[in-house]
Amino acid sequence: MPEVARGRHMTRSYEVQRTPSDTKTEYWSRVASAEYATTEAKLLDPILFSGKTEVWDLGPLSLAYLSTDPVLYTRQKHHIRTDRDKDESILIGFAALSELTFEQEGISLRCRKNQYFIELLNRPYQFGHADRNEIWALRVPAKLLRWHVRSIERYTPYTFDASRGMGALLFDTIRALPKRLEESPARITQDLSHCLLELFVLSLEGNEAVLGSLTTKAVKQAHLTRVERFIRTNLTRPDLTPQLIAANCNISTSYLHQLFRSSGSSVGRWIRELRLEACDQDLRNPNCKNAIAEIAYRWGFSDHAQFCRHFKSHFGMAPRDRRAEAREGPPPTSSV
């Protein structure tokens, strides 16, 4: 699997044109499994099939470009078991040339040119295209996405417009990245990944298919989207109470609690988890010189002892141990 230096960044590139016809299917399945998720690729015409892909690592995210003849990808339960040691992720797939079809857990989508859809990699799926296509795929760890979108599952029944508005801005940015990465220092990739996630969330929030529907489910989704954005942008406020959230989102406090109960969580728990994740990022940041108590207070915790208890319960270690681990690295594993 070749890895090629491009400017200041590393790019992995694969091509199938020169592969013998009787091994093209196996080769392309191995490429897809290595870079995206363990899967089986079925080529419509193995003899004439041609395809190439390039992959760029963007800190915790990765971006891929594929240009291939017709192909069908199938991910089954035994493929997921093979990947159980990997972090759970989602794929955001953009159709740049022709239509994609996608099926997962009863959801059936037709993603047309200049649209995108969301794949959950921890569940079986099937997707492909009957004509030659160009696909851009952004892979995002589920844990990182949770900071931005509490429940991505509510967006999976839809395709999203990438031809105008925030969806187009996201797609334009993705397509421009390979060239601009060559002109940029490698240290920007972490900040770049956060910018991409913010653009992705903005494109979801402006999706007319979700927010324009008059169904009860869609109305709830719209309220949740607005509530989650208010919480994220006000996370440092110690007075971030359900009453404050409901008042600013023009809903009642009881309805706010109902929205969260129906999605299997609570308002208070999600706020606490977001704050703990934010504190954890600061503690692991070698450039953050603030005391642990200052970090806790900055992210809305008013009781230092309570913060330490919650942190240890959530991450399995005390805040001071997290900071020490980040500065010194994890202790060596005993061979005894």
C-alpha positions in Angstrom: 0.0 0.0 0.0 2.0 3.0 -1.2 2.4 6.2 0.8 3.6 9.3 -1.1 5.0 12.6 0.3 3.1 15.6 -1.1 4.5 18.9 0.1 4.4 18.9 3.9 1.8 16.2 4.2 1.6 12.4 3.5 -0.8 11.1 1.0 -1.7 7.4 0.4 -2.4 6.6 -3.2 -3.8 3.5 -4.9 -4.6 2.6 -8.5 -6.1 -0.6 -9.9 -5.5 -0.1 -13.6 -2.4 -2.2 -13.8 -3.7 -5.0 -11.5 -4.5 -8.3 -13.3 -8.2 -8.7 -14.1 -8.6 -11.8 -11.9 -7.3 -10.0 -8.8 -8.9 -6.6 -9.2 -11.9 -7.4 -7.0 -9.7 -8.7 -4.2 -7.3 -5.8 -4.5 -10.0 -3.1 -4.4 -11.7 -4.8 -1.4 -8.4 -4.7 0.4 -7.9 -1.0 -0.4 -11.4 -0.1 0.8 -11.0 -2.2 3.9 -7.6 -0.7 4.8 -8.7 2.9 4.4 -12.4 3.1 5.2 -13.9 0.1 6.9 -13.7 -3.7 6.3 -16.0 -4.3 3.4 -16.5 -6.4 0.3 -16.3 -4.7 -3.1 -18.1 -6.1 -6.1 -17.0 -4.7 -9.4 -19.6 -4.6 -12.2 -16.9 -5.4 -14.8 -13.7 -6.7 -13.3 -12.0 -6.9 -16.6 -12.5 -3.2 -17.6 -12.7 -1.8 -14.1 -10.4 1.1 -13.4 -10.2 3.1 -10.1 -7.9 5.2 -8.0 -8.1 6.7 -4.5 -6.1 9.1 -2.5 -6.3 9.5 1.3 -5.1 12.5 3.5 -4.9 12.3 7.3 -6.3 15.5 8.9 -5.4 15.0 12.5 -8.3 12.9 14.0 -10.1 13.0 10.6 -9.3 11.6 7.2 -10.3 12.7 3.8 -10.5 10.4 0.7 -11.1 10.9 -3.0 -12.2 8.0 -5.1 -12.6 7.9 -8.9 -13.9 4.5 -10.1 -16.0 2.6 -12.5 -19.3 1.0 -11.2 -18.9 -0.8 -7.9 -21.0 -2.1 -5.0 -19.6 -2.1 -1.4 -21.2 -4.4 1.2 -20.4 -4.2 4.9 -21.8 -7.1 7.0 -21.8 -8.0 10.7 -18.7 -10.1 10.4 -16.9 -7.2 8.9 -17.9 -5.1 11.9 -16.6 -7.7 14.3 -13.3 -7.6 12.4 -13.1 -3.9 13.1 -14.2 -4.0 16.7 -10.7 -2.9 17.9 -11.0 0.4 15.9 -12.7 3.6 17.0 -16.3 3.9 15.9 -16.6 6.4 13.1 -19.0 7.8 10.5 -18.3 8.5 6.8 -19.7 11.6 5.1 -19.9 10.7 1.4 -20.2 13.3 -1.4 -21.3 12.3 -4.9 -19.3 14.5 -7.3 -20.1 13.0 -10.7 -23.1 10.6 -10.7 -25.7 9.1 -8.4 -24.9 6.9 -5.4 -27.3 4.5 -3.7 -27.2 3.6 -0.1 -29.0 1.2 2.2 -28.7 0.7 6.0 -31.1 -0.6 8.5 -34.2 0.0 6.4 -33.0 3.3 5.2 -32.8 3.6 1.4 -31.2 6.7 -0.2 -30.5 8.0 -3.6 -27.7 10.5 -3.3 -27.5 12.5 -6.5 -24.6 14.6 -7.9 -23.6 17.4 -5.5 -25.4 15.8 -2.5 -24.0 14.0 0.5 -25.2 11.4 3.0 -24.0 9.8 6.3 -22.9 6.2 6.8 -22.7 4.6 10.3 -19.7 2.3 10.1 -20.7 0.4 13.2 -23.8 -1.1 11.4 -24.2 -3.1 8.2 -24.7 -1.2 4.9 -24.6 -1.5 1.2 -23.8 1.4 -1.2 -22.5 1.8 -4.7 -23.0 3.4 -8.1 -24.0 2.1 -11.6 -22.0 4.7 -13.5 -18.5 6.0 -13.2 -18.3 8.3 -10.2 -16.1 10.5 -8.2 -16.6 10.4 -4.4 -15.2 12.5 -1.6 -15.4 10.8 1.8 -14.7 12.5 5.2 -14.2 10.0 8.0 -15.0 11.4 11.5 -14.5 9.5 14.9 -17.9 9.2 16.6 -16.4 10.3 19.9 -15.2 13.6 18.4 -18.5 14.1 16.5 -20.4 13.8 19.8 -19.0 17.2 20.8 -20.7 18.8 17.8 -23.8 16.6 17.3 -25.3 14.6 20.2 -27.2 12.1 18.0 -26.0 11.8 14.4 -28.5 8.9 13.8 -31.4 11.4 13.4 -29.8 12.7 10.3 -29.1 9.4 8.5 -32.5 9.1 6.8 -31.7 12.2 4.6 -29.5 13.3 1.8 -28.0 16.9 2.0 -27.6 19.5 -0.7 -24.0 20.3 -1.4 -24.7 22.6 -4.3 -25.5 25.8 -2.4 -25.4 27.3 1.1 -23.4 25.8 3.9 -23.4 22.4 2.2 -21.7 23.9 -0.9 -19.2 25.7 1.3 -18.4 22.4 3.0 -18.0 20.6 -0.3 -15.9 23.4 -1.9 -13.6 23.4 1.2 -13.2 19.6 1.0 -12.4 19.6 -2.7 -9.8 22.5 -2.3 -8.0 20.8 0.6 -5.6 18.6 -1.3 -4.0 21.5 -3.1 -4.1 23.9 -0.1 -2.6 21.3 2.2 0.5 21.2 0.0 0.9 25.0 0.7 0.3 24.7 4.5 2.4 23.5 7.4 1.4 20.1 8.9 0.7 21.7 12.3 -2.5 23.2 11.1 -4.3 19.9 10.6 -5.7 19.8 14.1 -7.3 23.2 13.8 -8.4 22.3 10.3 -10.3 19.3 11.5 -12.3 21.5 13.9 -13.2 23.9 11.1 -14.4 21.1 8.9 -16.6 19.7 11.7 -18.1 23.2 12.3 -18.9 23.5 8.6 -20.5 20.0 8.7 -22.7 20.9 11.6 -23.8 24.1 10.0 -24.7 22.3 6.9 -26.8 19.8 8.9 -28.6 22.6 10.7 -29.6 24.3 7.5 -30.9 21.1 5.8 -34.3 21.8 4.4 -35.3 18.2 4.3 -35.0 17.9 8.1 -36.0 21.4 9.2 -38.6 22.1 6.6 -40.8 19.1 7.2 -44.0 19.5 9.2 -43.9 16.0 10.8 -43.7 15.8 14.6 -40.4 13.9 14.4 -38.9 16.7 12.2 -40.1 19.4 14.5 -38.5 17.7 17.5 -35.3 17.3 15.5 -35.3 21.0 14.7 -35.8 21.9 18.4 -33.0 19.5 19.4 -30.6 21.0 16.8 -31.3 24.5 18.1 -30.9 23.4 21.8 -27.7 21.6 21.2 -26.1 24.6 19.4 -27.1 26.9 22.2 -25.6 24.5 24.8 -22.3 24.2 22.9 -21.9 27.9 22.4 -22.7 28.6 26.1 -20.9 25.7 27.7 -18.6 28.0 29.8 -21.5 29.6 31.6 -21.9 28.3 35.1 -25.6 29.4 34.9 -26.3 27.1 32.0 -29.5 25.6 33.5 -32.4 23.9 31.8 -34.5 27.0 32.5 -32.0 29.2 30.7 -31.7 26.9 27.7 -35.5 26.5 27.3 -36.0 30.3 27.6 -33.4 31.0 24.9 -34.8 28.3 22.6 -38.4 29.4 23.0 -39.6 26.1 24.5 -40.8 25.1 27.9 -38.5 23.4 30.4 -40.7 20.4 30.6 -40.6 20.0 26.8 -36.8 20.4 26.8 -36.6 17.4 29.3 -39.0 15.5 27.1 -36.8 16.0 24.0 -33.8 14.6 25.8 -35.6 11.7 27.4 -36.9 10.5 24.0 -33.3 10.3 22.8 -32.1 8.3 25.8 -30.2 11.0 27.8 -30.8 14.0 30.0 -29.9 17.7 29.6 -27.7 17.7 32.7 -25.8 14.6 31.8 -25.0 15.8 28.2 -23.8 19.2 29.5 -21.5 17.5 32.0 -20.1 15.1 29.4 -19.3 18.0 27.0 -17.6 19.9 29.8 -15.6 16.9 30.9 -14.5 16.4 27.2 -13.5 20.1 27.0 -11.5 19.8 30.2 -9.8 16.7 29.0 -8.7 18.4 25.8 -7.2 21.2 27.8 -5.4 18.8 30.2 -3.9 16.9 27.2 -2.8 20.2 25.5 0.9 20.8 26.4 0.4 24.5 25.6 -2.3 24.9 28.3 -0.6 26.2 31.4 -3.7 26.8 33.5 -4.1 25.1 36.8 -6.6 22.2 36.9 -9.0 24.1 39.0 -8.9 27.1 36.6 -9.7 24.7 33.7 -12.6 23.2 35.6 -14.0 26.7 36.4 -13.5 27.9 32.9 -15.8 25.1 31.5 -18.6 25.8 34.0 -17.7 23.5 37.0 -18.2 25.4 40.2 -17.0 22.7 42.6 -13.4 21.5 42.1 -13.8 18.3 44.2 -17.0 17.4 42.4 -15.3 18.0 39.0 -12.5 15.6 40.0 -15.0 12.9 41.0 -16.9 13.2 37.7 -13.7 13.3 35.7 -12.3 10.1 37.3 -15.7 8.4 36.8 -15.8 9.3 33.1 -12.2 8.8 32.1 -10.9 6.3 34.7 -8.2 8.5 36.0 -7.8 11.7 38.0 -7.3 15.1 36.2 -3.7 15.4 37.5 -2.9 11.9 36.2 -4.3 12.9 32.7 -2.1 15.9 32.6 0.9 13.9 33.8 0.3 11.3 31.1 0.0 13.9 28.4 3.3 15.5 29.5 5.3 12.3 30.1 3.5 9.7 28.0 1.7 6.5 29.4 3.8 4.4 31.8 5.5 1.3 30.2 3.5 -1.9 30.3 4.9 -4.4 32.7 6.1 -7.7 31.2 5.6 -9.6 34.4 
